[in-house]
Amino acid sequence: VSEERSWWGWGLAARALTDGEMRVLAERVGILLPLDGAVAPVPPVPALGPPRVRPPASLASMLSGDDRGRAAHAYGKAYRDVVRALAGRIDHPPDLVAWPDTEAAVAAVLDWAGETGVAVVPYGGGSSVVGGVEYRGDGPWLSMDLRKLAGVGEVDEVNLTARAAAGTVGPALEAALKPHGLTLRHFPQSFEFSTVGGWIATRAGGHFATGPTHIDDLVQALRVVTPVGVGESARVPASGAGPAPDRLFLGSEGILGIITAAWLRVRRRPRVTAAATIAFGADGDGVAAARAIVQSGLQPANCRLLDPLEAALQAGVRDGGARLLLGFESADAPVDALLEHAVEICRAHGGVASRSVDGEGTAGTWRETFLRAPYVRDALVRLGVVVETIETACTWDRFPALHRAVVDAAHAAGPPGTTHVTYRFTHVYPDGPAPYFTFMAPAPRGAEVECWDRIKAAVNDAIAAHGGTVTHHHAVGRDHRRWYDAERPPPFDAALRAAKAALDPRGILNPGVLIDP
Ligand SMILES: Cc1cc2nc3c(=O)[nH]c(=O)nc-3n(C[C@H](O)[C@H](O)[C@H](O)COP(=O)(O)OP(=O)(O)OC[C@H]3O[C@@H](n4cnc5c(N)ncnc54)[C@H](O)[C@@H]3O)c2cc1C
């Protein structure tokens, strides 16, 4: 498979669905949605016009201005991004793409950009789904791609930590840890193409359902280049010394500085696993079981509830019921008794368990679908389907009303009678779940983005009205600003603005993300 990244969609260009796969997909989706039979072609890279700024000779070797590179860095990977790229529409292409391969180079680009008033948008893997890597202002800007600042420099087996450069992508990180018998065990669905720096900048969530799953818990120390200097936090297991410096940069989404490296908390690779799939007649019983499990003190690695439609579409379930995918794992302690205990809890809530063999059955089908999903999403866009995922977290008592409100809002905002909503729990906590909703509807050709915007806004309004956060792990970027503005307490807002003014006095870093420039 050619390693060339797609400029318009997810992942590797060569792994996009083939024509044959598109036909099979169209047949399957056609059962649920009225499709018009058209398939949007992939256009050639649009001509973008010359960059509005010229790099100085000292930086010329690390700045490029070719159209393909600029088009590929103009957007992230949200539905809206793929639709626009497929229409050959690049709204605000970057004037330049910077490829620094050292921290000194990062600082040199920031200095030049500050002096010339060029905005800088940090770019890790570009997998943002919230407009995080897309500049929407009118002035000149550059996309700073950090993937040449990559690699795992040191693995500390005594303290179970590893130092990774920010541009290291998931598979490269895991490949470097594997010979040591270690893993970060941080697996966002975008794992293959997203980076350590991007995870930290967005407070990414990995796909382990309980315990430390946000990258926040896995960061021991950080190194950041800001327009006013470089900072590195102390390598300690814990500290009570005032507000934590790392927390300022976790979730800072590129507005305060460029994360260049991190010491990460790694762990021994799991060797003992046990898994089961539990069938529930209705998802309400599954919700109660998931709550009981996570409140019992059990910490399953996987505790993923699929509602009936999600179970049917993603895991091939035919009986119209919900499914709870349960898994336990450990580097050396036995886990069978833990699984048995969790299964007992499920039985008490009416669940029927079947033991899962790794990679087979409902769980295996679901896993395969999960990994291929981003390519399938791009294919659905080409087939004329509005498809989007929106995630949140709320307390258990609020979930039923929030769920109802989200479904109602999507039905009211989407094409009447043909808008479908499914959900799963990606993460569960003792105080509440993180529901992840998927929407599908036939796209009005030519007005796809407007339709998507309408559904997304209505759903986010419903989530906010029912006590959910605007994002559990997809970040804020530019698309979630309205709801994040309302979610931020005023004194915190003042502190964030003051931090921005202190660290980025010229306001060049990712303007429009999190707060106004
Ligand atoms: C198919 C798909 C599945 C996804 N699944 C998940 C998931 O399971 N869990 C999850 O948490 N997210 C998920 N996401 C969202 C996205 O992958 C995450 O937000 C991820 O952390 C972004 O990493 P990245 O390296 O691609 O960063 P980018 O998308 O390039 O950047 C994200 C933000 O961080 C900033 N940034 C990037 N690198 C740096 C740096 N070194 N220093 C400072 N700022 C920086 C950017 O300016 C931008 O604002 C998914 C996205 C897609 C398209």
The ligand as a MOL file (V3000), in Angstrom:
LIG
                    3D

  0  0  0     0  0            999 V3000
M  V30 BEGIN CTAB
M  V30 COUNTS 53 58 0 0 0
M  V30 BEGIN ATOM
M  V30 1 C -11.7760 9.1680 12.5510 0
M  V30 2 C -11.4300 9.9320 13.7800 0
M  V30 3 C -11.4800 9.3010 15.0050 0
M  V30 4 C -11.1570 10.0090 16.1680 0
M  V30 5 N -11.1620 9.3480 17.3470 0
M  V30 6 C -10.7970 9.9900 18.4830 0
M  V30 7 C -10.7380 9.3060 19.7250 0
M  V30 8 O -11.0090 8.1200 19.8090 0
M  V30 9 N -10.3550 9.9980 20.8190 0
M  V30 10 C -10.0140 11.3170 20.7350 0
M  V30 11 O -9.6430 11.8910 21.7500 0
M  V30 12 N -10.0880 11.9990 19.5780 0
M  V30 13 C -10.4380 11.3700 18.4580 0
M  V30 14 N -10.4880 12.0470 17.2640 0
M  V30 15 C -10.1290 13.4730 17.2250 0
M  V30 16 C -8.6200 13.7100 17.0190 0
M  V30 17 O -8.0090 12.5620 16.4700 0
M  V30 18 C -7.9480 14.0540 18.3360 0
M  V30 19 O -8.3470 15.3510 18.7020 0
M  V30 20 C -6.4130 13.9730 18.2940 0
M  V30 21 O -5.9250 14.1210 19.6030 0
M  V30 22 C -5.7700 15.0050 17.4000 0
M  V30 23 O -4.4170 14.6580 17.2280 0
M  V30 24 P -3.6030 15.1830 15.9600 0
M  V30 25 O -2.1830 14.8110 16.1570 0
M  V30 26 O -4.2260 14.7110 14.7150 0
M  V30 27 O -3.7650 16.7450 16.1230 0
M  V30 28 P -4.3160 17.8190 15.0850 0
M  V30 29 O -5.6520 17.4280 14.6030 0
M  V30 30 O -3.2780 18.0890 14.0800 0
M  V30 31 O -4.4450 19.0710 16.0530 0
M  V30 32 C -5.4290 19.1350 17.0410 0
M  V30 33 C -5.3030 20.4440 17.8150 0
M  V30 34 O -4.1050 20.4440 18.5700 0
M  V30 35 C -3.2110 21.4500 18.1210 0
M  V30 36 N -1.8780 20.8300 18.1170 0
M  V30 37 C -1.4920 19.7220 17.4370 0
M  V30 38 N -0.2180 19.4140 17.7420 0
M  V30 39 C 0.2100 20.3360 18.6310 0
M  V30 40 C 1.4340 20.5560 19.3280 0
M  V30 41 N 2.4820 19.7460 19.1830 0
M  V30 42 N 1.5210 21.6230 20.1660 0
M  V30 43 C 0.4630 22.4480 20.3360 0
M  V30 44 N -0.7090 22.2940 19.7080 0
M  V30 45 C -0.8420 21.2460 18.8770 0
M  V30 46 C -3.7230 21.8790 16.7620 0
M  V30 47 O -3.4270 23.2220 16.4720 0
M  V30 48 C -5.2150 21.6550 16.9120 0
M  V30 49 O -5.8210 22.7340 17.5570 0
M  V30 50 C -10.8100 11.3720 16.0910 0
M  V30 51 C -10.7530 11.9970 14.8370 0
M  V30 52 C -11.0700 11.2860 13.6930 0
M  V30 53 C -10.9950 11.9760 12.3620 0
M  V30 END ATOM
M  V30 BEGIN BOND
M  V30 1 1 1 2
M  V30 2 1 2 3
M  V30 3 2 2 52
M  V30 4 2 3 4
M  V30 5 1 4 5
M  V30 6 1 4 50
M  V30 7 2 5 6
M  V30 8 1 6 7
M  V30 9 1 6 13
M  V30 10 2 7 8
M  V30 11 1 7 9
M  V30 12 1 9 10
M  V30 13 2 10 11
M  V30 14 1 10 12
M  V30 15 2 12 13
M  V30 16 1 13 14
M  V30 17 1 14 15
M  V30 18 1 14 50
M  V30 19 1 15 16
M  V30 20 1 16 17
M  V30 21 1 16 18
M  V30 22 1 18 19
M  V30 23 1 18 20
M  V30 24 1 20 21
M  V30 25 1 20 22
M  V30 26 1 22 23
M  V30 27 1 23 24
M  V30 28 2 24 25
M  V30 29 1 24 26
M  V30 30 1 24 27
M  V30 31 1 27 28
M  V30 32 2 28 29
M  V30 33 1 28 30
M  V30 34 1 28 31
M  V30 35 1 31 32
M  V30 36 1 32 33
M  V30 37 1 33 34
M  V30 38 1 33 48
M  V30 39 1 34 35
M  V30 40 1 35 36
M  V30 41 1 35 46
M  V30 42 1 36 37
M  V30 43 1 36 45
M  V30 44 2 37 38
M  V30 45 1 38 39
M  V30 46 1 39 40
M  V30 47 2 39 45
M  V30 48 1 40 41
M  V30 49 2 40 42
M  V30 50 1 42 43
M  V30 51 2 43 44
M  V30 52 1 44 45
M  V30 53 1 46 47
M  V30 54 1 46 48
M  V30 55 1 48 49
M  V30 56 2 50 51
M  V30 57 1 51 52
M  V30 58 1 52 53
M  V30 END BOND
M  V30 END CTAB
M  END
